[in-house]
Amino acid sequence: MTALASILSDLAPFLAVAVAAARAAGAVHLVHLGTARIVQTKTTYADLVTEVDGEAERVIRAVIAETYPDHAVLGEEEGLGEIEAKSDFRWVVDPLDGTVNYAHGYPVFCASVALEYRGEAIAGAVFDPTRDELFTATLGGGSFLNGQPLAVSATPTLTTPALVATGFPYDNSGERNLALVARLLRLGIPVRRPGAAALDLCNVACGRMDAYWEIGVKRWDVAAGSLILQEAGGHVSDAGGVPTPHGEMIVATNRLLHAELLGVLQEGGS
């Protein structure tokens, strides 16, 4: 049995830690909701960090370290620890996805925790504390919402019409995305901008949305959500159609309309 096959034979302990970490972060979110201070900005004035981002990441790291102290952790706020080169396992963590929403009291945010083995996601959890919705998945084991199996929608085409989500980066590439949004709107396709990439992916996974794309997302934004979507029957690629969640643009769909959406996005960006 290969090392990966041995690991995949029992992913439950890994998932249990991902769930515990995501729930612990969600508890931090709720305690401070409506009172969190903005402590800094990053790339632009709209790229916020609150005190909760840091506190939630520290809680997640503590939960992981209790069981897997020798695993690497890549977090949005604290980066990658010194043990990166010493472990085949890496936890990829967004302690508060949707910080701008959270800072304004807009209830679309979550914690996202994924475990990668040699760069491939094998377990993940996304927790939305305001709705008490826990999305989970393991590689080859399916995906679930509060324990119930998930499946993507059966929407066959964009003009059925599909419901599509997107997000806007904080840098000037947002102008490029405006052209892509305009292209879909001219076709009569409804587009939404919820503001939390991990939840966008989970909403495609459970059929609430049919597709999602975004430019410039980071690994911690999409590691858990992409696994959850793929295990629900969806498909994730870059803008060129290469199956990966880590390109310059992520395109995620119910699989049925993936090629069609890619065609529209490519035309709109030309």
C-alpha positions, 0 to 999 in steps of 0.5 A: 500500500502506498503512503497516500493510500494508507492515509486515505484509508482513514481520514476521519481523525484529520476531518475531526480536527478540521471540524473542531478548529473551524468550529472553535474559530466560529465561536470566536467570530460570534463572541466579537460580532458587532464589536470587533476592531479593525487593526490594520489594512493590507493592500488597500484601504478596503483590505481589512484585518480585524482583531478577530482574524488573528484571534481566530487563527491562533485558536485554529493553530492551537486546536491543530497543534494539540493532535498534530504538533509536527504538521505545518500550518499555512494561515492567512494572518501568520503565514507558514511556520518553520516546519514547512520542509519537515512535514508532508502534511500542511493545514491551510487556514483562513480564520475569517473568510469575509473579513470586510463583511464581518467588520460591517456586521454583514452575516456572510463569513466563515472559517475555512480549514483544509489539510493537504498531503504533499500539496493535495487537499485530503480533508476540509471543513468550512463553518458558517457560524451565523447559520450553524452550517458546517460543510465537510469533505474528505478526498474520495469520501464525499461532502456533507452539510451538517452530516447530510450528503451534498450534490451540485445542481443539475442546471444544464446551461448558463441561460437556464438561467444559472445563478453565478457568484463572483468576487472582486480583488482589492487591487486594480484587476477588479476592473478586469472582472467588471468586464467579465460581469458585464458579459454575463449580465448582457446574456441575462445571467444573474450574478451575485457577489457575496464576499466570502470565497469559501462559502461561494464554493460551498454554495455551488457544492450544495446547489444554491448556486451553479457556478462561481469565479474569481480573480486573485484568490489565495490558497487559504480562500479555496483549499477547503471549499474546492475539495467540498465542491469536487466531492459534491460532483462539481469541477474546479479549474483555472481560466484556461480549463486546467483542473486546479483551484490555485490558478490566477483565476478560479472557475468552479461549477456544477460541471455541466456548464463548466465549458460554457462558463469558461467560454463566456469568461474568456470572450469577456476578458479578450 
